[in-house]
């Protein structure tokens, strides 16, 4: 093995060890320490609502905390999403959104009441739901 490579790895290990020894231990905070409100900007029973409830049930069991679903439908998801944008930025209000309120609605509405790019921080992709375009079965269609 090349001496430069060994030196580089050894130097990195020494730096990491020194940081652990000399660093001041931080007091760990438990999150969530209280119930978390999760805004779903769609009606109860919608695909977004059902998938969110399944995920939050598992999260609640794993984290030992209550997650409260707050359905706020209307305006193509804009009403609930705007409510989430105005919530205190303390991590205790989450918004489970879709491509509609965060991307498509920018072209459909003059004012959203929030800025999808700057008012939110993405946490995780938790589901992928397919979209299908359908027509009435009696409609004449061309192939």
C-alpha positions in Angstrom: 0.0 0.0 0.0 1.3 3.4 -0.9 2.6 5.5 2.1 0.5 8.5 1.1 -2.7 6.5 1.2 -1.8 5.1 4.7 -0.9 8.5 5.9 -4.2 10.0 4.6 -6.3 7.3 6.3 -4.3 7.5 9.5 -4.6 11.3 9.5 -8.4 11.0 9.1 -8.7 8.5 11.9 -6.6 10.6 14.3 -8.8 13.7 13.5 -12.0 11.7 14.1 -10.6 10.3 17.4 -9.5 13.8 18.5 -13.0 15.2 17.7 -14.6 12.5 19.8 -12.3 12.9 22.8 -12.1 16.7 22.8 -15.7 17.4 21.8 -18.3 18.5 24.3 -21.0 15.9 24.5 -24.4 17.4 23.5 -27.5 16.6 25.5 -29.7 14.4 23.4 -33.2 15.7 22.8 -36.0 13.3 22.4 -38.2 13.9 19.4 -41.0 13.9 19.3 -41.5 15.0 22.9 -45.2 15.8 22.3 -47.9 14.9 19.8 -47.2 15.9 16.2 -49.9 17.3 13.9 -49.8 16.1 10.4 -51.7 18.2 7.9 -53.1 16.3 4.9 -54.4 18.8 2.4 -56.9 16.4 1.0 -60.2 14.9 2.2 -60.4 12.0 4.6 -60.5 8.7 2.8 -58.5 10.0 -0.1 -55.4 8.0 -1.2 -53.1 10.6 0.5 -55.1 10.3 3.7 -55.1 6.5 3.8 -51.4 6.1 3.0 -50.5 8.8 5.6 -52.6 7.1 8.3 -50.9 3.8 7.6 -47.4 5.4 7.8 -48.3 7.4 11.0 -49.7 4.3 12.7 -46.3 2.6 12.3 -44.4 5.8 13.2 -46.5 6.2 16.4 -45.7 2.6 17.5 -42.0 3.0 16.7 -41.6 6.4 18.3 -44.1 6.0 21.1 -45.8 9.2 20.3 -49.2 10.3 19.0 -49.5 11.7 15.4 -52.7 13.7 14.8 -54.0 13.7 11.2 -55.6 17.1 10.3 -57.4 16.9 7.0 -57.6 20.3 5.4 -59.0 19.8 1.9 -59.8 22.5 -0.7 -58.2 24.5 -3.4 -56.5 21.5 -4.9 -54.5 21.1 -1.7 -53.6 24.8 -1.4 -55.6 25.4 1.8 -54.0 22.7 3.9 -50.5 23.4 2.4 -50.8 27.1 3.2 -51.8 26.3 6.8 -48.6 24.2 7.1 -46.5 27.0 5.7 -47.9 29.3 8.4 -47.3 26.8 11.3 -44.5 27.3 13.8 -41.2 25.9 12.4 -40.7 23.6 15.4 -41.1 20.2 13.8 -44.4 19.5 15.4 -46.5 20.3 12.3 -45.8 18.3 9.2 -47.5 18.5 5.8 -48.0 15.3 3.8 -48.3 16.7 0.3 -48.2 15.7 -3.3 -47.1 17.0 -6.6 -50.3 19.1 -7.0 -49.8 21.7 -4.2 -46.0 21.7 -4.5 -45.6 21.8 -8.3 -48.7 21.7 -10.6 -50.7 24.3 -8.7 -48.1 27.0 -9.4 -49.3 27.0 -13.0 -53.0 26.7 -12.1 -53.4 29.4 -9.5 -52.3 33.0 -9.5 -51.6 32.9 -5.7 -51.0 29.9 -3.6 -50.6 31.5 -0.2 -47.2 29.9 0.2 -44.0 29.4 -1.7 -43.4 25.7 -2.4 -39.7 26.1 -2.8 -38.9 28.3 0.3 -41.6 27.5 2.8 -40.9 23.8 3.2 -38.1 21.4 3.8 -38.5 18.0 2.3 -38.1 15.1 4.8 -38.7 11.9 2.9 -40.6 10.4 0.0 -42.9 8.0 1.7 -45.2 6.7 -1.1 -45.7 6.7 -4.8 -49.3 6.7 -6.0 -50.1 6.1 -9.7 -52.3 8.5 -11.6 -54.6 7.3 -14.4 -56.6 9.2 -17.0 -59.9 7.5 -17.8 -62.9 8.3 -20.0 -66.5 7.1 -20.0 -66.8 3.6 -21.3 -69.5 4.6 -23.8 -67.3 7.3 -25.3 -66.0 6.6 -28.8 -62.2 6.3 -28.7 -59.6 6.1 -31.4 -56.6 3.9 -31.4 
